Every structure is written in C-alpha cells, then in structure tokens.
C-alpha cells in the first residue's frame, strides 16, 4: 500500500491539482484536490505517512479547495467544494489550509451517523482510550498535542466515534488544530512538534495544525475500548485537580458535546447510556501540561501502561 510520501514531488503536485490524492483517514477515504501552494505544502507535511487508497475504491468524501475564477484570483479568495458543490462562502487564500482541515471535520460531523459522535479529542495508552470532550478554548487540543508528543497515541483531535451500544472508539487520526497561544505553548513543550502552514486572521484567530500521527500504531484502524472520559479545562487561576464526577452530570455534558445524540433519538440515548455507565468520568482542571500528564498517567486503567 503506497504512502503519500512515496510520491515524487512532481507526481504529488500533478495528482493534487487534478483531484487524484485519495487519502485513507481512519475508516474513510478523502479524495483531495487543490491548486493552492499552502494547501499542497500542508498536506505534504502533515499527511506524509498516510496511506493512499487503491484505484477503484469507494471515496467517502470528495473535496477540493481551489482558486478557480477570475474574481477569486483578483480578490485573493479560494473556494471549498464538497462533491463539486460549494457549501460555504469563499475564504481568503491565507486561511486556506485551516479551512481544508475544518472542511474535513465538517464532512464527518455532518454526513456520518453510523456512530455516536462526540466533539472530543481521543488518546490512548496501550489498548485503553480516553475521551476528552471540551468546548473551544477548554484546552483539549493543547493537552491532546502534548500527550501525543509524550508517547500517547492520538486517535482524534475532533471526533470520538463510538459504535452504538459499545464503549469502543474508532480511530480517526488527523492533525491537531492549535490556536493562538497554544501554538507557542506546544512549540516550547517539544521541539519534535511538526507544524503545517499558519493561517492568520481566521474567526478563531491564528491557527496552525500539528502532525498527529506520531505513534507507531497511528494508522491502525482497529477500535479500542474507552476506559475514561475526562472533561479538561485550562485555567491559570484555579487549583489544578483531577476529580471524579457524577455519571448523571457526565451524561448530560457528554450529550451536549455530541454531534448527533438528538438525531439518533432512542439509539443515541441508549448508546450514551452504555458509554457513561462503563467508563470512569473526571474533571481535569490544569494550567501546567506536565502536571496534567502525570495526573492522567495515574488514572486507574492507565497506570504503568505504555
């Protein structure tokens, strides 16, 4: 099976320009197309070790991010296309790479409902996974990136995908999205962090993505069992703590963080009930990454695992 980094540079650019880069990402195949240098550079850097699908395999998401019309060229804009149609307004060229990643997230968030999906980072040690739901700015991505740079496996920065009525989690490893101060925090945390293009003046501020497939098993698509759910919250003022939280409260908060809990109706309720009844739930308040990782290392199901 061919890896992206095995394509010669000219071949890579030709295939990307003509929409012939079918990337395997977890259980899905994205076919990518772009004529933008920053997008090409980001894909080449952050997806270099991802596998390419074989010719004739079913493509789940056909997406393009390109500058095509004369007006777009004059205004410095680009357009995101899904199955040849534009679901969003044109975006500035300087934000193109961030928008590619957001568009890839949008594909899964909106179009796949075979799983109960939570807006959450997911990491694992050994065969045990931790689901980390969080609001924007809560610090879940920063913590996810630091864990990935410290030997944990990143299963996802955005989606916890849980087969109905199980505690399994399906890996969907992609780059980790970092914003504003978090970018420098992670750069200072580890010189091993690999970043793609920086997108400035987005609706989220400055955005950069870190290579997320840092573990030898990053591209293994086998499911893992979730053993804990942690609700992280960065706070420079509050005392750091990792504390158990009530399952009833955790159910409500996890449902709030779900993309499709309500859409799945009774199946969503039963699936969330199964998950919450079978994982330990915690609040994690932190302002020091080293402290947060030591706290997670001491979780009952993770102590001593590698």
Secondary structure, 3 states (H helix, E strand, C coil): CCEHHHCCHHHHHHHHHCCCEEEEECCEEEEEEECCHHHHHHHHHHCCCCEECCCCCCCCEEEEEECCCHHHHHHCEEEEEECCECCCCCEEHHHHHHHHHHHHHHHHHHHCCCEEEEEEEEEEECCEEEEEECCCCCCHHHHHHHHHCCCCEEEECCEEEEECCCCEEECCCCCEEEECHHHHHHHHHCCCCCEEEEEEEECCEEEEEECCCCCCCCCCCCCEEEEEEEEEEECCCCCCEEEECCHHHHHHHHHHCECCCCCCCHHHHHHHHHHHHHCEEEEEEECCHHHHHHHHHCCCCCCCCC
